[in-house]
C-alpha cells in the first residue's frame, strides 16, 4: 500500500494559527507586539524569496517584521555593527541573519554576534549548548518543525528507533539532540548517520523513523527503507527538468516515487518540511519575546 503523504502545508497553517491566537491574547492583555528583524545581505534571489515568505507569515500572525538589506560588499565590521544595534534595541524581539553570507564574511563570527536570547535561528553556541544540556529554548527551526510533524501526525518518536542522515549544524546534529532528549515528544533512540557512513542502507533500514537531510538528491532509495517506516525528507535540491517551463524542479534527498511505495508515511518536496521551518521561526520569535 502506498505511503500516507504528510501535508506540511496544513500542519504549518495550524501552527501559524496558534501563534496568531497567542499574539492576539498577548497584545490584548497589554503586551508589546513581538518584532522580528531579518538581515538580508546582498541580492541572492533564493534568500530574498525566503525572507519575503517569513515576513508574510509574520504579518499573518500579527508579528511586526522588517528586513534590513545591506549591500553584498558590506564589510564584516559594518555588518557586526548592525547586529550589535539590533541586540541593543529593546523593541526587537528576534534577529535573523539570513544565510548564506557573501564569502568575504565569516558566518560563524556573525552568528555568534547575535544575542542568544534574540537568536530565532537557534544557531548561537549558547542555544546549541542549551540543547546539549537538555534545556532547549530557541531550537533551530527545521529540527523543531520535524519534531512537530511527527507529533501532529501521531508518530511520537518516544521509544522509536530514529535514524537521521545528515550531520549539519543547521539540521542533523540539533535534530538528533532534540529527539534524544529525556522529554515529551522525544525519548527516541537516535543514530546520526551521513553520506560517509559504511553501508548506509543497512543503517537506514533499522529506522522506525528515517529523517534525511543529506543535501543530495536520491540519497535514500526504496531498498534502504524498512517497510512501514515514517520518512521525513528535509532536502531541497534544484534538478534539471526540460518538461518544466523554468527548466528545473525541486526535489528532496529521497527518491520519492520508489520510497513512497515502501514507507508508511512520507513528506513530499515541496510541501513537507519547508513550510514547517517558517512556522517554527514564528514560534521562536514568540519565545524570544517572552510570550507564553
C-alpha positions as CSV (number, residue, x, y, z in Angstrom):
1,X,0.0,0.0,0.0
2,X,1.4,3.4,-0.9
3,X,2.5,5.7,1.9
4,X,0.4,8.3,3.5
5,X,1.5,11.7,2.2
6,X,2.2,14.1,5.1
7,X,0.8,17.6,4.4
8,X,3.4,20.0,5.8
9,X,1.4,23.0,4.5
10,X,-1.6,22.0,6.6
11,X,0.4,21.4,9.7
12,X,2.2,24.7,9.3
13,X,-1.0,26.6,8.8
14,X,-2.3,25.0,12.1
15,X,0.8,26.2,13.9
16,X,0.6,29.7,12.4
17,X,-3.0,29.9,13.6
18,X,-1.9,29.0,17.1
19,X,0.8,31.6,17.0
20,X,-1.6,34.3,15.8
21,X,-4.0,33.5,18.7
22,X,-1.2,33.8,21.2
23,X,0.0,37.1,19.8
24,X,-3.6,38.4,19.9
25,X,-4.1,37.4,23.5
26,X,-0.7,38.8,24.5
27,X,-1.4,42.2,22.8
28,X,-5.0,42.4,24.1
29,X,-3.5,41.9,27.6
30,X,-1.3,44.9,27.2
31,X,1.8,43.2,26.0
32,X,4.0,44.6,23.2
33,X,3.7,43.3,19.7
34,X,6.6,40.8,19.0
35,X,9.1,42.1,16.5
36,X,11.4,40.2,14.1
37,X,14.2,41.9,12.2
38,X,15.8,40.0,9.3
39,X,19.1,41.0,7.8
40,X,19.4,40.1,4.1
41,X,22.9,40.8,2.8
42,X,23.1,41.3,-1.0
43,X,20.5,40.2,-3.6
44,X,20.6,36.4,-3.6
45,X,17.2,35.5,-5.2
46,X,16.5,32.4,-3.2
47,X,17.4,34.1,0.1
48,X,15.2,37.1,-0.8
49,X,12.3,34.8,-1.5
50,X,12.7,33.0,1.8
51,X,12.9,36.3,3.8
52,X,9.9,37.6,1.9
53,X,7.9,34.5,2.9
54,X,9.0,34.9,6.5
55,X,7.8,38.5,6.5
56,X,4.5,37.5,5.0
57,X,4.0,34.7,7.7
58,X,4.8,37.2,10.4
59,X,2.3,39.7,9.2
60,X,-0.4,37.0,9.1
61,X,0.4,36.1,12.7
62,X,0.3,39.7,13.9
63,X,4.1,39.8,14.4
64,X,5.9,43.0,13.3
65,X,8.7,42.3,10.8
66,X,11.2,44.3,8.9
67,X,14.1,43.4,6.6
68,X,17.4,45.3,6.5
69,X,19.2,44.9,3.2
70,X,22.8,45.9,3.4
71,X,24.8,45.6,0.1
72,X,26.7,42.4,-0.8
73,X,30.0,44.3,-0.4
74,X,29.3,45.4,3.2
75,X,32.4,44.9,5.4
76,X,32.2,42.4,8.2
77,X,32.8,45.1,10.8
78,X,29.8,47.1,9.4
79,X,27.6,44.0,9.5
80,X,28.6,43.3,13.0
81,X,27.7,46.9,13.9
82,X,24.2,46.4,12.5
83,X,23.8,43.2,14.6
84,X,25.0,44.9,17.7
85,X,22.5,47.7,17.2
86,X,19.7,45.1,16.9
87,X,20.9,43.4,20.1
88,X,20.7,46.7,21.9
89,X,17.3,47.7,20.6
90,X,14.6,46.8,23.2
91,X,11.9,46.8,20.5
92,X,13.5,44.0,18.6
93,X,12.4,40.6,19.9
94,X,14.1,38.4,17.4
95,X,17.0,38.7,15.0
96,X,17.6,36.6,11.9
97,X,20.7,37.0,9.7
98,X,19.9,35.2,6.5
99,X,22.5,32.6,5.4
100,X,24.5,32.2,3.3
101,X,26.5,35.4,3.6
102,X,28.9,36.6,1.0
103,X,32.3,34.7,1.0
104,X,34.3,37.6,2.5
105,X,32.2,37.5,5.7
106,X,32.8,35.0,8.5
107,X,29.4,33.4,9.0
108,X,30.4,32.0,12.4
109,X,31.5,35.4,13.7
110,X,28.2,36.9,12.7
111,X,26.1,34.1,14.1
112,X,28.0,34.3,17.4
113,X,27.5,38.1,17.5
114,X,23.7,37.7,17.7
115,X,22.3,38.0,21.3
116,X,21.4,34.3,22.2
117,X,18.1,35.5,23.6
118,X,17.2,37.0,20.2
119,X,18.6,34.2,18.1
120,X,15.5,32.9,16.4
121,X,17.6,30.6,14.2
122,X,18.8,28.8,17.3
123,X,22.3,28.6,15.9
124,X,24.2,30.6,18.5
125,X,26.6,28.3,20.5
126,X,24.7,29.2,23.7
127,X,21.4,27.9,22.3
128,X,23.0,24.8,20.9
129,X,24.7,24.3,24.2
130,X,21.3,24.5,26.0
131,X,20.1,21.8,23.7
132,X,23.0,19.6,24.6
133,X,22.4,20.1,28.3
134,X,18.7,19.1,27.9
135,X,17.4,22.7,28.4
136,X,16.3,23.7,24.9
137,X,15.0,27.2,24.5
138,X,15.4,28.6,20.9
139,X,15.8,25.4,18.8
140,X,16.8,25.6,15.1
141,X,13.5,25.9,13.2
142,X,13.8,23.0,10.8
143,X,14.5,20.3,13.6
144,X,11.7,21.8,15.6
145,X,9.5,21.5,12.6
146,X,10.4,17.9,12.0
147,X,9.5,17.1,15.6
148,X,6.1,18.8,15.3
149,X,5.4,16.9,12.1
150,X,6.0,13.7,13.9
151,X,3.9,14.6,16.9
152,X,1.0,16.1,14.9
153,X,0.7,13.0,12.7
154,X,0.6,10.5,15.6
155,X,4.2,9.4,15.1
156,X,5.6,10.3,18.6
157,X,9.3,9.4,18.5
158,X,9.2,8.1,22.1
159,X,10.7,4.6,22.3
160,X,11.3,4.5,18.5
161,X,14.5,4.0,16.6
162,X,15.3,7.2,14.7
163,X,18.0,7.4,12.0
164,X,19.0,10.9,10.9
165,X,21.1,11.1,7.7
166,X,23.0,14.3,7.7
167,X,25.3,15.9,10.3
168,X,24.9,19.7,9.6
169,X,24.7,22.2,12.5
170,X,21.5,23.5,10.9
171,X,19.6,20.2,10.8
172,X,21.2,16.9,11.5
173,X,23.1,17.4,14.7
174,X,20.4,19.5,16.5
175,X,17.6,17.2,15.4
176,X,19.5,14.2,16.8
177,X,19.9,16.0,20.1
178,X,16.3,17.2,20.1
179,X,14.7,13.8,19.5
180,X,17.1,12.2,22.0
181,X,16.0,14.4,24.9
182,X,14.5,12.9,28.0
183,X,11.3,14.8,27.4
184,X,7.8,14.6,25.9
185,X,8.0,14.4,22.2
186,X,11.4,12.9,22.2
187,X,12.8,9.9,24.1
188,X,14.0,8.3,20.9
189,X,17.0,6.1,20.3
190,X,18.8,8.1,17.7
191,X,21.5,7.2,15.2
192,X,23.3,10.1,13.4
193,X,24.5,8.8,10.0
194,X,25.7,10.6,6.9
195,X,26.9,10.0,3.3
196,X,30.2,8.7,4.6
197,X,28.6,6.0,6.8
198,X,29.6,2.5,5.9
199,X,26.7,0.5,4.5
200,X,24.3,3.4,4.9
201,X,21.4,1.4,3.6
202,X,21.7,-1.2,6.4
203,X,21.7,1.6,9.0
204,X,18.7,3.3,7.4
205,X,16.7,0.1,7.3
206,X,16.9,0.0,11.1
207,X,14.8,3.1,11.4
208,X,11.2,3.3,12.5
209,X,11.5,7.0,11.6
210,X,14.0,8.0,8.9
211,X,14.9,11.7,8.6
212,X,17.0,12.6,5.5
213,X,19.0,15.8,5.5
214,X,22.0,14.9,3.4
215,X,21.8,17.7,0.9
216,X,22.0,15.4,-2.1
217,X,19.2,14.1,-4.4
218,X,18.2,10.5,-4.2
219,X,20.4,9.7,-1.2
220,X,17.7,7.3,0.0
221,X,16.1,4.8,-2.3
222,X,13.4,2.2,-1.7
223,X,15.6,-0.7,-0.7
224,X,17.1,1.5,2.1
225,X,13.7,1.9,3.9
226,X,12.1,-0.5,6.3
227,X,8.5,-1.3,5.2
228,X,6.1,0.9,7.1
229,X,8.7,3.4,8.3
230,X,8.0,7.1,8.5
231,X,10.2,9.1,6.2
232,X,10.9,12.8,6.6
233,X,12.6,14.4,3.7
234,X,14.4,17.6,4.6
235,X,16.3,18.1,1.4
236,X,15.6,20.8,-1.2
237,X,17.5,20.5,-4.4
238,X,17.1,22.0,-7.8
239,X,17.4,19.4,-10.6
240,X,17.2,20.0,-14.3
241,X,13.8,19.2,-15.9
242,X,13.2,20.1,-19.5
243,X,9.5,19.4,-19.1
244,X,9.2,22.4,-16.8
245,X,8.9,26.0,-18.2
246,X,11.7,27.2,-15.9
247,X,13.9,24.2,-16.8
248,X,14.2,22.8,-13.3
249,X,12.2,21.4,-10.4
250,X,12.6,21.0,-6.7
251,X,13.3,17.5,-5.3
252,X,14.3,16.2,-1.9
253,X,17.0,13.8,-0.8
254,X,14.7,10.8,-1.0
255,X,13.8,9.0,-4.3
256,X,10.1,9.8,-3.7
257,X,8.4,7.5,-6.2
258,X,10.1,4.4,-5.0
259,X,10.2,5.1,-1.3
260,X,6.5,6.1,-1.2
261,X,5.7,2.6,-2.2
262,X,7.5,1.1,0.8
263,X,7.2,3.7,3.6
264,X,4.1,4.0,5.9
265,X,4.2,7.8,5.7
266,X,6.4,10.3,3.8
267,X,6.8,14.1,3.4
268,X,6.8,15.5,-0.1
269,X,9.1,18.1,-1.5
270,X,7.9,20.8,-1.8
271,X,5.1,21.0,0.7
272,X,6.6,18.9,3.6
273,X,9.2,20.2,5.9
274,X,9.7,23.6,4.2
275,X,6.6,25.3,5.4
276,X,7.3,24.0,8.9
277,X,10.6,25.8,9.1
278,X,8.9,29.2,8.7
279,X,6.1,28.2,11.2
280,X,8.6,27.3,13.9
281,X,10.5,30.5,13.2
282,X,7.3,32.3,14.4
283,X,7.2,30.1,17.5
284,X,10.8,31.1,18.2
285,X,10.0,34.8,17.8
286,X,7.3,34.4,20.4
287,X,9.7,32.6,22.8
288,X,12.3,35.4,22.3
289,X,9.6,38.0,23.0
290,X,8.7,36.1,26.3
291,X,5.2,35.4,25.1
292,X,3.8,32.3,26.9
